[in-house]
Amino acid sequence: MSVSPSRALAAALLVLLSACATSRPAAQTEASAQNPARQALRRLVEAHFEEQFRRFPLAATSRGLHTYDDQLAGFTAEEQLAWVDFLKKELTALPQQVERAALAPLDRADYDIFESNLKARILELEQVRGWERNPNTALGFASGSVYQLINRDFAPLEQRMRSAVARMSRLPEVFAASRATLKNPPRLWTEIALQQAAGTRSLFAETLPQAFAPVKDASLQESFKKEQARVLAALEDYVRFLREDLLPRSNGDFAIGETFYRQKLAYEEGVTDDIDTLLAWGRSELKHTQDEFREVARRIDPSKAPMDVYRELGKEHPTPAELVPTTRATLETIRQFLVDQHIITIPSEVRAQVAETPSFNRALSFASMSTPGPYETRATEAYYYVTPPDPTWSAEQTEQHMSFYNRYALQIVSIHEAYPGHYVQFLWTNKKVDSKVRQLMGSGSFSEGWGLYTEQMMLEAGYGGTGLEGDKLKLNQLALYLQRLARYMVGLSLHTRGMTYEQAVRFFEEEAYMTRVNAEREARRGTSDPTYLVYALGKKMILELREEAKARWGKDYSLQRFHDAVVSYGYPPVPVVRRLMFGENEPAFGQPGRQEP
């Protein structure tokens, strides 16, 4: 999912935030709005997104801006490198045009996030260079270019079909550009791309024709069929290239290395700890969680081994056909608990829609939340995606996959993705945040850390009750936390300590107690998503923030006050959230190699 934000601006109001409930000023003062530094910052930010959306139409569509829906660009090496040059110019211009010290706290946070985001994008494009190393990039680009047009009813279907046809006419160029750009990818990435290609083919061969079937314009249907044939032919050529040409010479290393890894953490998450320190905490937390897992399993059934207890719970799952309706009912139960127990304010009665994960995105996702972009004015629905088993799988593979959605784990996953996790985050950001920076430039450790934090917090608050049923929920919460802790350790180790893919698979199996098929999925993701440690890292920082709030607020502390304050800013890195919550004028974050106070 994407990450995002809100706020009001004077230091006095930040003091007020610390002094009274969770009230936040609805609008900023006229004086702060007229601040020249603030105006200069907002002009730079607006210019940045205008240029980004012009160069990368898919980004515009995904954010809910439909000016460029019939266009396709940003897929060549030349365009990527030109964008790097533009970002560097912006980075140079920022301190020249905006006096950071003259900004109010909220705008100063925007400045810091914007600056670090520019650095992160430059690092990714110029140094990590996934765009020229990962053959799955072209497949994702092709799928996203059209799926965004059918996923939401933001315009008449015929209009969206015309945009899809226009984009499809350029997709053979996308595959050709990828063939020309790719340089020595890791063999595993090429294998993943070959697997993902089946979902891409299904999208163009089956999903799109079904989506556009109601359109009566015969000429448009004919144009669609023509471009569909061209895309499928280009896709087949690309798959042949992957299998026969690229795969035999795919000998690259997926690891980005310690230097780039630390820079990513600093720029994206505001975390400057060294790798050894991060690994030491991970090992300690993993052992503690494993010990707790064994203790809870013993309470459920002392006659069985802990993993046998857990696997037994995995058998209590819906059928594939029942997955969506069961998930929908689960969301309502959880939401009502939030209201009854005053856990957090829910700023809207609108529900997220539960649906199956798109076929082209199933290889790397069990469950996810897809929310509309901040520019969207019509199709404002959000989707909670759950992934059904592949119909070609054996009965054993299907059973392993569905065990992930057992009736206890499904509740924990739904807490993370929807209530009070990502969907509630989205609602706060959508309704309370007026900053493009905090709407469009988010922090993974805050977004995913919040989702993971809520899993534990809800059980602490009494969700699920006590006794045997409570223990069964707790065992699944701990199992899912072990999975995220394994991501934490594997992400660090794959990219900075020489861990192999097979070692990563074994780590998920042995340390997080995952089945083979799910361990492979997690390890595959880790090779191309280096910082998927953000779940456990963010939870750690939010728990620390909660303890600090308790100490600072004393008798005025409440869970709802803390939660409303935390999510009211959007999706900034947790160090920025802390700075804003407590009204402290700390130094800018994001300098690798330097510890923050």
LINJO-V347187 format. One record per residue. SS is DSSP state (helix for helix, strand for strand, loop for the rest). Layout:
ss=SS
ss=SS
//
This chain:
ss=loop
ss=loop
ss=loop
ss=loop
ss=strand
ss=loop
ss=loop
ss=loop
ss=loop
ss=loop
ss=helix
ss=helix
ss=helix
ss=helix
ss=helix
ss=helix
ss=helix
ss=helix
ss=helix
ss=loop
ss=loop
ss=loop
ss=loop
ss=loop
ss=loop
ss=loop
ss=loop
ss=loop
ss=loop
ss=helix
ss=helix
ss=helix
ss=helix
ss=loop
ss=loop
ss=helix
ss=helix
ss=helix
ss=helix
ss=helix
ss=helix
ss=helix
ss=helix
ss=helix
ss=helix
ss=helix
ss=helix
ss=helix
ss=helix
ss=helix
ss=helix
ss=helix
ss=helix
ss=helix
ss=helix
ss=loop
ss=helix
ss=helix
ss=helix
ss=helix
ss=helix
ss=helix
ss=loop
ss=loop
ss=loop
ss=loop
ss=loop
ss=loop
ss=loop
ss=loop
ss=loop
ss=loop
ss=loop
ss=loop
ss=loop
ss=loop
ss=helix
ss=helix
ss=helix
ss=helix
ss=helix
ss=helix
ss=helix
ss=helix
ss=helix
ss=helix
ss=helix
ss=helix
ss=helix
ss=helix
ss=helix
ss=helix
ss=helix
ss=helix
ss=helix
ss=helix
ss=helix
ss=loop
ss=loop
ss=helix
ss=helix
ss=helix
ss=loop
ss=loop
ss=helix
ss=helix
ss=helix
ss=helix
ss=helix
ss=helix
ss=helix
ss=helix
ss=helix
ss=helix
ss=helix
ss=helix
ss=helix
ss=helix
ss=helix
ss=helix
ss=helix
ss=helix
ss=helix
ss=helix
ss=helix
ss=helix
ss=helix
ss=helix
ss=loop
ss=helix
ss=helix
ss=helix
ss=loop
ss=loop
ss=loop
ss=helix
ss=helix
ss=helix
ss=helix
ss=helix
ss=helix
ss=helix
ss=helix
ss=helix
ss=helix
ss=helix
ss=helix
ss=helix
ss=helix
ss=helix
ss=helix
ss=loop
ss=loop
ss=loop
ss=loop
ss=loop
ss=helix
ss=helix
ss=helix
ss=helix
ss=helix
ss=helix
ss=helix
ss=helix
ss=helix
ss=helix
ss=helix
ss=helix
ss=helix
ss=helix
ss=helix
ss=helix
ss=helix
ss=helix
ss=helix
ss=helix
ss=helix
ss=helix
ss=helix
ss=helix
ss=helix
ss=loop
ss=loop
ss=loop
ss=loop
ss=loop
ss=helix
ss=helix
ss=helix
ss=helix
ss=helix
ss=helix
ss=helix
ss=helix
ss=helix
ss=helix
ss=helix
ss=helix
ss=helix
ss=helix
ss=helix
ss=helix
ss=helix
ss=helix
ss=helix
ss=helix
ss=helix
ss=helix
ss=helix
ss=helix
ss=helix
ss=helix
ss=loop
ss=loop
ss=loop
ss=loop
ss=loop
ss=helix
ss=helix
ss=helix
ss=helix
ss=helix
ss=helix
ss=helix
ss=helix
ss=helix
ss=helix
ss=helix
ss=helix
ss=helix
ss=helix
ss=helix
ss=helix
ss=helix
ss=helix
ss=helix
ss=helix
ss=helix
ss=helix
ss=helix
ss=helix
ss=helix
ss=helix
ss=helix
ss=helix
ss=helix
ss=helix
ss=helix
ss=helix
ss=loop
ss=loop
ss=loop
ss=loop
ss=loop
ss=loop
ss=loop
ss=loop
ss=helix
ss=helix
ss=helix
ss=helix
ss=helix
ss=helix
ss=helix
ss=helix
ss=helix
ss=helix
ss=helix
ss=helix
ss=loop
ss=loop
ss=loop
ss=loop
ss=loop
ss=helix
ss=helix
ss=helix
ss=helix
ss=helix
ss=helix
ss=helix
ss=helix
ss=helix
ss=helix
ss=helix
ss=helix
ss=helix
ss=helix
ss=helix
ss=helix
ss=helix
ss=helix
ss=helix
ss=helix
ss=helix
ss=helix
ss=helix
ss=helix
ss=helix
ss=helix
ss=loop
ss=loop
ss=loop
ss=loop
ss=loop
ss=helix
ss=helix
ss=helix
ss=helix
ss=helix
ss=helix
ss=helix
ss=helix
ss=helix
ss=loop
ss=loop
ss=strand
ss=loop
ss=loop
ss=helix
ss=helix
ss=helix
ss=helix
ss=helix
ss=helix
ss=helix
ss=helix
ss=helix
ss=helix
ss=helix
ss=helix
ss=helix
ss=helix
ss=helix
ss=helix
ss=helix
ss=helix
ss=helix
ss=helix
ss=helix
ss=helix
ss=loop
ss=loop
ss=loop
ss=loop
ss=loop
ss=loop
ss=loop
ss=loop
ss=loop
ss=loop
ss=loop
ss=strand
ss=strand
ss=strand
ss=strand
ss=loop
ss=loop
ss=helix
ss=helix
ss=helix
ss=helix
ss=helix
ss=helix
ss=loop
ss=loop
ss=strand
ss=strand
ss=strand
ss=strand
ss=loop
ss=loop
ss=loop
ss=loop
ss=loop
ss=loop
ss=loop
ss=loop
ss=loop
ss=loop
ss=loop
ss=loop
ss=strand
ss=strand
ss=strand
ss=strand
ss=loop
ss=loop
ss=loop
ss=loop
ss=loop
ss=loop
ss=loop
ss=loop
ss=helix
ss=helix
ss=helix
ss=helix
ss=helix
ss=helix
ss=helix
ss=helix
ss=helix
ss=loop
ss=loop
ss=strand
ss=loop
ss=loop
ss=helix
ss=helix
ss=helix
ss=helix
ss=helix
ss=helix
ss=helix
ss=helix
ss=helix
ss=loop
ss=loop
ss=loop
ss=loop
ss=helix
ss=helix
ss=helix
ss=helix
ss=helix
ss=helix
ss=helix
ss=helix
ss=helix
ss=helix
ss=helix
ss=loop
ss=loop
ss=loop
ss=helix
ss=helix
ss=helix
ss=helix
ss=helix
ss=loop
ss=loop
ss=loop
ss=helix
ss=helix
ss=helix
ss=helix
ss=helix
ss=helix
ss=helix
ss=helix
ss=helix
ss=helix
ss=helix
ss=helix
ss=helix
ss=helix
ss=helix
ss=helix
ss=helix
ss=loop
ss=loop
ss=loop
ss=loop
ss=loop
ss=loop
ss=helix
ss=helix
ss=helix
ss=helix
ss=helix
ss=helix
ss=helix
ss=helix
ss=helix
ss=helix
ss=helix
ss=helix
ss=helix
ss=helix
ss=helix
ss=helix
ss=helix
ss=helix
ss=helix
ss=helix
ss=helix
ss=helix
ss=helix
ss=helix
ss=helix
ss=helix
ss=helix
ss=helix
ss=helix
ss=helix
ss=loop
ss=loop
ss=loop
ss=loop
ss=helix
ss=helix
ss=helix
ss=helix
ss=helix
ss=helix
ss=helix
ss=helix
ss=helix
ss=helix
ss=helix
ss=loop
ss=loop
ss=loop
ss=loop
ss=helix
ss=helix
ss=helix
ss=helix
ss=helix
ss=helix
ss=helix
ss=helix
ss=helix
ss=helix
ss=helix
ss=helix
ss=helix
ss=loop
ss=loop
ss=loop
ss=loop
ss=loop
ss=helix
ss=helix
ss=helix
ss=helix
ss=helix
ss=helix
ss=helix
ss=helix
ss=helix
ss=helix
ss=helix
ss=helix
ss=helix
ss=helix
ss=helix
ss=helix
ss=helix
ss=helix
ss=helix
ss=helix
ss=helix
ss=helix
ss=helix
ss=loop
ss=loop
ss=helix
ss=helix
ss=helix
ss=helix
ss=helix
ss=helix
ss=helix
ss=helix
ss=helix
ss=loop
ss=loop
ss=strand
ss=loop
ss=loop
ss=loop
ss=helix
ss=helix
ss=helix
ss=helix
ss=helix
ss=helix
ss=helix
ss=helix
ss=helix
ss=loop
ss=loop
ss=loop
ss=loop
ss=loop
ss=loop
ss=loop
ss=loop
ss=loop
ss=loop
ss=loop
ss=loop
ss=loop
ss=loop
ss=loop
//
